[in-house]
Amino acid sequence: MVYLDRNEFNFEPSQKVIDAVRSFDPATLCFYTRIYDEGKKSVVTVRLSEMYNVPEERVLMTYGGEEVLKSAIHYYLTKGNNKTILIPQFSWWYYNRVASEVEGITEMYPLYEETDTFSYHVDEVIEYTNRIHPRMLLLASPNNPTGNSLTPAEVSRIMESIPSDTMVLIDEAYASFISCDIDYIAPLVNRYNNLIIARTLSKFYGLPGLRVGFGFIGEGQEAYLKFANKYLGYNRFSEAVALAALESEEHYRHVADQMEWDRQLFQKELGQLPGFKVYKSVANFILIKYPTAIKAALQQAMAEHDYKIKFMGDPGLEDTLRITLGRPEQIQVVVDTIKRVATAK
Ligand SMILES: Cc1ncc(COP(=O)(O)O)c(C=O)c1O
């Protein structure tokens, strides 16, 4: 089965990751890490603190990026009376699910479809936030499934213009695909107490099976940190592999660069077909509008090839597909299959 439906990694892990797995001494697992005796969470948070230049106590380490989202949403929506979270209109379905687990109230702000992309209207995000005054505002950059993102300047403008008791959570699970610039993060989380930025090793670093996410939080959120941190430390095997992944930037950047070939192939081969539109993508997936009359035939054709792609069902996106950017030969199969089904008489 070829999985191109959950934005996983169809390439090779870096040599450093492979070496870290092979050389891991199982005896390490017979003991807890003792780094917490030094007041630190993990060797990984120490490394992330150096890389991102954010004090270690404000670096979060979690079970996948999903756990940054879950712990923050569960915590902030259950402290006090305000249980409202504001999320993008088209976004990862899981945000709504996590909020509903604690009886949160989800409100949405719009995303707009422009020529070949979706976009946030920053003024509108600000207006919605001031009017609704939610406990949390969720921004996703790049957003899944629409693939559009916010610049650091836009994030600053939002932070400057909204109530300071609204906790802002930026899901940056796919951010490293856009650029390796991480220098904007420290100034933002040092300036705004009400900000959390969530990242993960699952996407750019290609390790969804490792379940390591991380994040950065503004000052003054000690009660949340107490809630989120682990008393006896973290998974030591995951820590070793995570460190190796963080040292493999070059390998993963090279993989990310290769995905441009996929994007161009989709645009070239499907962009001109009647009823199709290939949206701009800055992540490891691409959103494609297609004529839904071919949906059943396309589902069958993909199943015959043992390929999984995502047929979107979200309101407003029922006529789109989201396809993970994989290896060239995989993407060629997807493109050929779609073309064959779309042009069949
Ligand atoms: C938008 C978004 N955020 C976060 C995640 C979290 O992934 P993980 O828990 O594997 O880090 C995903 C996974 O698909 C995602 O699509």
PDBQT file of the ligand as one rigid body, heavy atoms in Angstrom, charges set to zero:
ROOT
HETATM    1  C1  LIG A 401      -2.109  20.384  10.886  1.00  0.00    +0.000 C 
HETATM    2  C2  LIG A 401      -1.487  19.304  11.684  1.00  0.00    +0.000 A 
HETATM    3  N1  LIG A 401      -1.008  19.606  12.882  1.00  0.00    +0.000 NA
HETATM    4  C3  LIG A 401      -0.419  18.691  13.654  1.00  0.00    +0.000 A 
HETATM    5  C4  LIG A 401      -0.313  17.381  13.230  1.00  0.00    +0.000 A 
HETATM    6  C5  LIG A 401       0.298  16.475  14.226  1.00  0.00    +0.000 C 
HETATM    7  O1  LIG A 401       1.037  15.457  13.815  1.00  0.00    +0.000 OA
HETATM    8  P1  LIG A 401       1.921  14.683  14.873  1.00  0.00    +0.000 P 
HETATM    9  O2  LIG A 401       1.085  14.437  16.086  1.00  0.00    +0.000 OA
HETATM   10  O3  LIG A 401       2.287  13.426  14.185  1.00  0.00    +0.000 OA
HETATM   11  O4  LIG A 401       3.074  15.561  15.177  1.00  0.00    +0.000 OA
HETATM   12  C6  LIG A 401      -0.819  16.994  11.976  1.00  0.00    +0.000 A 
HETATM   13  C7  LIG A 401      -0.745  15.612  11.471  1.00  0.00    +0.000 C 
HETATM   14  O5  LIG A 401      -1.212  15.253  10.421  1.00  0.00    +0.000 OA
HETATM   15  C8  LIG A 401      -1.416  18.004  11.178  1.00  0.00    +0.000 A 
HETATM   16  O6  LIG A 401      -1.911  17.742   9.974  1.00  0.00    +0.000 OA
ENDROOT
TORSDOF 0
